[in-house]
Amino acid sequence: TDAEKLAIANTSGTNTGDETPTSVKTKYESNADTNAFTDSEKTNLSNQSGTNTGDETTSSIQTKRPLKTVNGTSLEGTGDIPISSGGESYTKIVVFEDTPLNNFNSNVFTDVAGMQITIDRDGDYTFSAFLNCNNDQSEEIDLTIALTPITNRVITLPNGSTVNVAAGTQFTSQFQAVRDRQQKNSDQTLTGLFLFDDLEINDLIDFQINTRNDNVDLSNRRAYGYTIN
């Protein structure tokens, strides 16, 4: 019939008598509305199914990805990681004494009572010292820091040099000494900033002055030490 002839003509316009499975497959896959997979898509799917299954869960996925940690603390699971587990901490030590020390007189570096600090954490420390004083002469006073270590060891000084210190034996850091010119019978404040690295728990820190044989009245005395690690 005319209709059959038209159908045959339309078919031959898109298909030939020598169609093969490959040519038919190509034409079929070129149709955007099909659900067919191309060879590359099949390969991709096969690779995924080799490492993942259709019933993956949150836990099973976690075991397949790289493990993330912060300072050794795993990021897996839920909840917060405490800040202290990944951050630095600050330690400050303070001493204060207001009992008067009248007529303090020395010609060598001598400990000032009420200003001793006991180290309670290992670390590199910065110290500040403040002494209210009244000199009976217009003369200079020297202020410095001293360490009595709890163990035998080598410590590094602020100038980069090292020194051997012995347990129980006081070491005076003379090169850190500061000098202040005092006015006779005038209330003044003697101050100093000092550094000590490699300190250990129970080391003792003292502050020393040399009055050059002048009589000096000391009132309020305070010192601060701090470390960050």
C-alpha positions as CSV (number, residue, x, y, z in Angstrom):
1,T,0.0,0.0,0.0
2,D,1.0,3.6,-0.2
3,A,1.4,3.8,3.6
4,E,3.7,0.8,3.7
5,K,5.8,2.2,0.9
6,L,6.1,5.5,2.8
7,A,7.1,3.6,6.0
8,I,9.8,1.6,4.1
9,A,11.1,4.8,2.5
10,N,11.4,6.6,5.9
11,T,13.2,3.6,7.5
12,S,15.7,3.4,4.7
13,G,16.4,7.1,5.1
14,T,17.9,6.5,8.5
15,N,18.9,2.8,8.4
16,T,20.7,0.9,5.7
17,G,20.5,-2.7,4.7
18,D,24.0,-3.4,6.1
19,E,23.4,-2.2,9.7
20,T,25.6,-4.0,12.3
21,P,25.1,-4.3,16.0
22,T,27.8,-1.6,16.5
23,S,26.2,0.9,14.1
24,V,22.8,0.2,15.7
25,K,24.3,0.7,19.2
26,T,25.9,4.0,18.2
27,K,22.6,5.3,16.8
28,Y,20.7,4.2,19.9
29,E,23.1,5.7,22.4
30,S,23.0,9.0,20.5
31,N,19.4,9.4,21.5
32,A,19.3,11.8,24.5
33,D,16.2,10.1,25.9
34,T,17.6,6.6,26.3
35,N,18.9,5.2,29.6
36,A,21.8,3.5,27.9
37,F,25.4,3.8,29.2
38,T,28.3,4.4,26.9
39,D,31.5,2.3,27.2
40,S,33.3,5.1,29.2
41,E,30.3,5.5,31.5
42,K,30.2,1.7,32.2
43,T,33.9,1.8,33.0
44,N,33.4,4.7,35.4
45,L,30.5,2.9,37.1
46,S,32.5,-0.3,37.4
47,N,35.4,1.5,39.0
48,Q,33.1,3.1,41.6
49,S,31.3,-0.1,42.5
50,G,34.7,-1.8,43.1
51,T,35.4,0.5,46.1
52,N,31.9,1.6,47.2
53,T,28.6,-0.3,47.7
54,G,25.1,0.7,47.3
55,D,24.5,0.6,51.1
56,E,27.3,3.0,52.2
57,T,26.8,4.8,55.6
58,T,28.3,7.8,57.2
59,S,30.6,5.6,59.3
60,S,31.7,3.4,56.4
61,I,32.5,6.5,54.3
62,Q,34.6,7.9,57.2
63,T,36.8,4.8,57.2
64,K,37.6,5.3,53.5
65,R,38.7,8.9,53.6
66,P,42.0,10.2,55.1
67,L,42.0,10.6,58.8
68,K,42.2,14.2,60.0
69,T,43.7,15.1,63.4
70,V,44.6,18.3,65.4
71,N,47.7,17.8,67.5
72,G,46.9,14.1,67.6
73,T,43.2,14.5,68.4
74,S,40.9,12.9,65.8
75,L,38.3,15.1,64.0
76,E,36.0,12.0,63.6
77,G,32.6,11.8,65.3
78,T,30.6,14.7,66.7
79,G,31.3,17.3,69.4
80,D,33.9,20.0,69.9
81,I,37.6,19.7,70.4
82,P,38.7,21.6,73.6
83,I,40.8,24.6,72.8
84,S,43.4,23.5,75.4
85,S,44.3,20.5,73.3
86,G,45.6,22.5,70.4
87,G,46.7,25.9,71.9
88,E,49.4,27.5,73.9
89,S,49.1,28.2,77.6
90,Y,50.3,31.2,79.7
91,T,51.8,30.9,83.2
92,K,52.4,33.9,85.4
93,I,54.1,34.0,88.9
94,V,53.9,37.0,91.1
95,V,55.6,37.9,94.5
96,F,55.0,41.0,96.6
97,E,56.5,42.2,99.8
98,D,55.9,45.4,101.7
99,T,57.7,44.8,105.0
100,P,60.4,47.5,105.1
101,L,64.1,46.6,104.9
102,N,66.0,49.6,106.3
103,N,69.7,50.2,105.9
104,F,70.2,47.5,103.3
105,N,73.9,47.7,102.7
106,S,76.1,45.5,100.4
107,N,79.2,45.7,98.3
108,V,78.3,42.6,96.2
109,F,75.1,41.3,94.7
110,T,72.9,40.2,97.6
111,D,69.5,38.6,97.7
112,V,66.6,40.9,98.5
113,A,64.2,39.3,101.0
114,G,60.6,38.8,99.9
115,M,61.4,38.6,96.2
116,Q,62.1,34.9,95.7
117,I,60.1,33.1,93.0
118,T,59.7,29.3,92.8
119,I,59.3,28.1,89.2
120,D,56.1,25.9,88.8
121,R,56.4,25.1,85.1
122,D,59.2,24.3,82.8
123,G,59.9,26.9,80.2
124,D,61.7,30.1,79.0
125,Y,60.8,33.0,81.3
126,T,60.7,36.8,81.3
127,F,60.9,38.5,84.7
128,S,60.2,42.1,85.8
129,A,61.3,43.5,89.2
130,F,60.3,46.7,91.0
131,L,61.9,48.0,94.2
132,N,60.9,51.2,96.0
133,C,64.0,52.6,97.7
134,N,65.5,55.5,99.4
135,N,69.3,56.0,99.3
136,D,71.3,57.9,102.0
137,Q,73.7,59.0,99.3
138,S,73.6,60.2,95.7
139,E,75.0,56.9,94.4
140,E,74.4,54.1,91.9
141,I,72.6,50.9,92.7
142,D,72.9,47.7,90.6
143,L,70.0,45.2,90.2
144,T,70.2,41.8,88.7
145,I,68.7,38.3,88.8
146,A,70.0,35.0,90.1
147,L,69.1,31.3,89.6
148,T,69.4,28.4,92.0
149,P,68.7,25.3,89.8
150,I,67.1,22.1,91.0
151,T,69.3,20.0,88.6
152,N,72.7,20.1,87.1
153,R,72.4,21.3,83.5
154,V,73.4,23.7,80.8
155,I,71.3,26.9,80.3
156,T,71.3,29.4,77.5
157,L,71.7,33.0,78.4
158,P,70.0,35.9,76.6
159,N,73.2,36.7,74.6
160,G,73.2,33.2,73.2
161,S,76.1,31.9,75.3
162,T,75.7,28.9,77.6
163,V,76.7,28.2,81.2
164,N,76.8,25.1,83.3
165,V,74.8,25.4,86.5
166,A,75.0,23.0,89.5
167,A,72.0,21.9,91.5
168,G,71.6,24.0,94.7
169,T,74.4,26.5,93.7
170,Q,73.2,30.0,93.0
171,F,74.2,31.5,89.7
172,T,74.1,35.3,89.5
173,S,73.5,36.7,86.0
174,Q,75.8,39.7,86.3
175,F,75.8,40.6,82.6
176,Q,72.0,41.3,82.9
177,A,72.6,43.8,85.7
178,V,71.0,47.2,85.4
179,R,72.3,50.3,87.1
180,D,70.3,53.2,88.4
181,R,71.7,56.6,89.7
182,Q,70.0,57.4,93.0
183,Q,69.3,60.8,94.4
184,K,70.1,61.3,98.1
185,N,67.1,60.9,100.4
186,S,64.7,60.6,97.5
187,D,62.0,58.0,97.1
188,Q,62.6,56.2,93.8
189,T,61.8,52.9,92.0
190,L,64.5,50.6,90.9
191,T,63.3,48.4,88.0
192,G,64.7,45.7,85.8
193,L,63.7,43.3,83.0
194,F,65.4,39.9,82.8
195,L,65.4,36.7,80.8
196,F,66.1,33.1,81.8
197,D,65.6,30.1,79.4
198,D,65.5,26.4,80.2
199,L,64.0,26.8,83.7
200,E,62.6,23.8,85.4
201,I,60.0,23.2,88.1
202,N,61.3,24.1,91.6
203,D,64.2,26.2,90.3
204,L,64.5,29.3,92.5
205,I,64.8,32.8,91.2
206,D,66.1,35.7,93.4
207,F,66.6,39.4,92.7
208,Q,69.8,40.9,94.0
209,I,71.1,44.4,94.5
210,N,74.5,46.0,95.2
211,T,74.3,49.3,97.0
212,R,78.1,50.0,96.9
213,N,78.3,50.2,100.7
214,D,75.5,52.8,100.9
215,N,72.6,52.4,103.2
216,V,69.3,52.0,101.3
217,D,65.8,51.7,102.8
218,L,63.6,49.3,100.8
219,S,59.8,49.4,101.0
220,N,57.4,47.8,98.5
221,R,59.1,45.1,96.4
222,R,57.4,43.0,93.7
223,A,58.4,40.7,90.9
224,Y,56.6,39.0,88.0
225,G,57.6,36.0,85.9
226,Y,55.8,34.5,83.0
227,T,56.2,31.9,80.3
228,I,54.2,30.8,77.2
229,N,54.4,27.2,76.0
